């Protein structure tokens, strides 16, 4: 198993848990904003992990 895959999984899991917490306490409009921001954050985390993996190889 590759270290980058494990790191990505952990990052996505942490992000999903955080979003789940905030969504449960948010209003309708806030939920839409959180979903958009979450998608952007997950993409950014993936890009960072890919960059780190490329750097290490």
N, C-alpha and C positions, 0 to 999 in steps of 0.2 A: 504494500500500500504506500502511496506517495504522501510525503509530508504536506505538500500543498493541498491535496484533496482533503486531508484531515483538517487543516487550518481553515479552508473554505467552509467546510461543514460546520465547524465550530462558530465561525463568524456569522454564517447564515442562521444558525440556531439561536445565537445570542440576539441577533437582530429581530428574529421572529418572536422571541420571548418578550423583548422590550416593546415591540409593536403591539403584541397581544395585550400587554398590560395597559398601554396608553389607549388603545382602541376601546377597551372595556369601560374606561372612564370618560370617553370623549362624546361630544354631541355629533349630530349628523354631519355638519359642515367640517368640524375638526377631523372626523374620520376620513373624509375624502382627502384632506390635506395630508394626513398621516400616511395614507396609502401611497400618494404620489411621492412623498419624501422617502418612504421606505424603499420603493422601487429604485429611486435614484441612489440611495445609500447602498443597497445590495449590489447594484452595478458598480459603484465606486469601490466597494470592498473587493469585488471580483477582479477589477482592474488592478488594484494594488497587489493582490495575491498573485496574479499572473505576472506582474512586473517583478515581484520578489522571486518568483520561481525562475523567470528568465535570467535574472541577475545571478542566481545561484548556479545556473547551468553553464 
